């Protein structure tokens, strides 16, 4: 049984979907969970209540540089130290080639801010904190799209997630001597609001026909792996990417 009872974990995008499932899995293993959210205050409060008295919600708009820059230090100030960072928050914007240049630019900026720039800023604060406290672990939630690409309408999402993979691997290579480990999860389609938007656009066949298993992946299928990596039981897998996509690579 996993034991995270001595850990404080910050989970970004924890008010719903995969982030919520990871937050609840970490709390179930005994961790104190910092529940980050962007806009869904009520949902984040509900997650914090489920995660127990040591869980607290933290608001930050990850498209805002200053808000992102302050998030990690706010969590560290509240808890005294942070042991694990889960970089889960993400956006996937439908960006047709026919969109205006202004709209295209705005969506690119927001996607890169949330999916890549925010993780980089959070790691910029986490790494010296971990170094001063004997180490730490980072779990990045990327995507299958980082490796095989996506549709043209979602190529920005794929590009940002590929950047997140490179960021995480660089940390694994460069910060291992400081006892920092970094891992990447690469889900495929998972039953979340984000996936539903994609299904609504392209139809259910784009998901169903791509799976080796009979069932669409649920957030609860992703969360145990994140908790496992944070536990220290797989530290020598630092730098690895773990595919969680219902066998869609081998179908």
C-alpha positions in Angstrom: 0.0 0.0 0.0 1.3 3.4 -0.9 2.2 5.7 1.9 2.5 9.5 1.3 1.8 10.5 4.8 5.0 12.5 5.2 4.5 14.4 1.9 2.9 17.7 0.8 1.9 17.6 -2.9 0.8 20.5 -5.1 -1.5 19.4 -7.9 -2.3 21.9 -10.6 -5.6 21.8 -12.3 -7.0 19.8 -9.4 -10.6 20.9 -9.4 -11.7 18.4 -12.0 -10.7 15.5 -14.3 -7.3 13.9 -14.0 -6.1 16.5 -11.5 -9.0 15.8 -9.2 -8.4 12.1 -9.4 -4.7 12.5 -8.6 -5.4 14.9 -5.7 -7.8 12.4 -4.2 -5.4 9.4 -4.8 -2.6 11.3 -3.1 -4.8 12.3 -0.1 -6.0 8.7 0.1 -2.4 7.6 0.5 -1.9 10.2 3.3 -0.5 13.2 1.6 -1.4 16.8 2.4 -2.7 18.1 -0.9 -2.6 21.7 -2.3 -5.5 21.9 -4.6 -4.8 24.4 -7.4 -7.6 25.8 -9.5 -8.0 28.5 -12.0 -11.7 29.5 -12.0 -13.7 26.7 -10.4 -13.5 27.8 -6.7 -16.5 25.7 -5.6 -15.2 22.6 -7.3 -11.7 23.1 -5.7 -13.2 23.6 -2.3 -15.2 20.3 -2.7 -12.0 18.5 -3.7 -10.1 20.0 -0.7 -12.9 18.8 1.6 -12.8 15.3 0.2 -9.0 15.3 0.5 -9.2 16.0 4.2 -8.3 18.7 6.7 -4.7 19.2 5.5 -5.9 20.0 2.0 -6.3 23.6 0.9 -7.4 25.3 -2.4 -5.0 27.7 -4.1 -6.2 29.9 -6.9 -3.9 31.0 -9.8 -4.7 31.9 -13.4 -2.0 30.1 -15.2 -2.3 32.4 -18.2 -1.1 35.2 -15.9 2.7 35.4 -15.4 2.6 37.0 -11.9 -0.1 34.7 -10.6 1.8 31.6 -11.8 5.0 32.9 -10.4 3.5 33.3 -6.9 1.7 29.9 -6.7 4.5 27.6 -5.6 5.8 30.0 -2.9 2.2 30.5 -1.6 1.9 26.7 -1.2 5.4 26.4 0.4 4.6 29.2 2.8 1.3 27.6 3.9 2.8 24.1 4.4 6.4 24.9 5.3 7.7 22.6 2.5 6.6 20.9 -0.6 7.7 17.4 -1.5 5.8 16.7 -4.8 4.6 18.7 -7.8 2.1 17.4 -10.2 2.0 19.5 -13.4 -1.5 18.5 -14.6 -3.3 21.7 -15.6 -3.8 22.0 -19.3 -5.9 23.5 -22.0 -6.7 22.3 -25.6 -8.1 25.0 -27.8 -9.8 24.2 -31.1 -7.7 26.3 -33.5 -8.8 26.0 -37.2 -6.3 27.3 -39.8 -9.0 29.6 -41.0 -9.1 31.6 -37.7 -8.0 35.2 -37.8 -4.3 35.9 -37.0 -5.3 37.7 -33.8 -7.5 34.8 -32.6 -4.8 32.3 -33.5 -2.1 34.3 -31.6 -4.3 34.6 -28.5 -5.0 30.9 -28.4 -1.4 30.0 -29.0 -0.4 32.3 -26.1 -2.9 30.9 -23.7 -2.1 27.3 -24.6 1.6 27.8 -24.2 1.2 29.7 -21.0 -0.9 27.0 -19.3 0.6 23.9 -20.8 4.3 24.8 -20.9 5.2 28.2 -19.5 3.4 27.7 -16.2 5.1 24.3 -15.6 8.5 25.9 -16.4 7.8 28.8 -13.9 6.6 26.4 -11.2 9.7 24.2 -11.7 11.9 27.3 -11.5 10.6 27.8 -7.9 10.3 24.1 -7.1 13.9 23.1 -8.0 15.7 25.4 -5.5 13.1 24.5 -2.9 13.7 20.8 -3.4 17.5 21.3 -3.3 17.2 23.0 0.0 15.0 20.3 1.5 16.8 17.2 0.4 14.9 16.5 -2.8 11.5 16.2 -4.4 9.5 14.6 -7.2 7.8 16.1 -10.2 5.1 14.3 -12.2 4.1 16.0 -15.5 0.8 15.1 -17.2 1.6 15.4 -20.9 -0.2 13.5 -23.7 0.0 10.8 -26.3 -0.2 13.8 -28.7 3.3 14.9 -27.7 4.7 11.8 -29.5 2.3 11.1 -32.4 0.9 14.6 -33.0 -2.8 15.5 -33.2 -5.2 16.9 -35.7 -4.3 20.2 -37.4 -6.9 22.0 -35.3 -5.1 20.8 -32.1 -1.5 20.9 -33.2 -0.8 23.7 -30.7 -1.9 21.4 -27.9 0.4 18.6 -29.2 3.4 21.0 -29.5 2.9 22.4 -26.0 2.8 18.9 -24.5 5.9 17.9 -26.5 7.6 20.8 -24.8 6.5 19.6 -21.4 8.0 16.2 -22.1 11.4 17.8 -23.0 11.2 20.1 -19.9 10.6 17.1 -17.6 13.3 15.0 -19.1 15.7 18.0 -18.8 14.9 18.2 -15.1 15.5 14.5 -14.6 18.9 14.8 -16.3 20.0 18.0 -14.7 18.6 17.8 -11.2 19.2 14.2 -10.3 22.3 15.0 -8.3 20.1 17.2 -6.1 17.8 14.2 -5.4 15.1 15.5 -7.7 13.2 13.0 -9.8 10.9 13.8 -12.7 8.5 11.7 -14.6 6.0 12.1 -17.4 2.6 10.5 -17.8 1.2 10.4 -21.3 -2.5 9.7 -21.3 -4.5 9.1 -24.4 -8.2 10.0 -24.6 -9.5 10.1 -21.0 -13.1 10.8 -20.0 -12.8 14.5 -19.1 -14.5 17.7 -20.2 -11.5 18.4 -22.5 -11.9 15.0 -24.3 -15.6 15.6 -24.6 -15.0 18.8 -26.5 -12.8 16.9 -28.9 -15.4 14.1 -29.3 -18.1 16.7 -29.9 -16.1 18.1 -32.7 -15.0 14.9 -34.5 -17.5 12.3 -33.3 -17.2 9.3 -30.9 -15.5 7.1 -33.5 -12.2 9.0 -33.2 -11.9 7.7 -29.7 -13.6 4.3 -29.9 -11.9 3.1 -33.1 -8.4 4.0 -31.7 -8.5 1.8 -28.5 -7.3 -1.7 -27.9 -9.5 -2.0 -24.8 -13.2 -1.8 -24.7 -13.5 1.1 -22.2 -12.4 4.7 -22.5 -9.7 5.6 -19.9 -11.1 7.3 -16.8 -9.2 9.8 -14.6 -9.1 7.2 -11.9 -7.1 5.0 -14.3 -4.4 7.7 -14.4 -4.2 8.7 -10.7 -2.7 5.6 -9.1 0.4 5.9 -11.3 1.0 9.5 -10.3 0.7 8.6 -6.6 3.1 5.6 -7.2 5.7 7.8 -8.8 5.4 10.3 -6.0 5.9 7.6 -3.4 9.5 7.0 -4.3 8.9 3.4 -5.2 10.1 4.0 -8.8 12.8 6.7 -8.4 15.1 4.9 -10.9 12.5 5.5 -13.6 13.3 9.2 -13.4 13.1 10.7 -16.9 10.7 8.0 -18.1 7.4 8.5 -19.9 4.6 6.2 -19.0 1.9 5.6 -21.6 -1.7 5.4 -20.3 -3.7 5.2 -23.4 -5.7 2.0 -23.5 -3.3 0.3 -25.9 -3.9 2.8 -28.7 -0.3 2.6 -29.8 -0.5 -1.1 -30.3 -4.1 -1.4 -31.6 
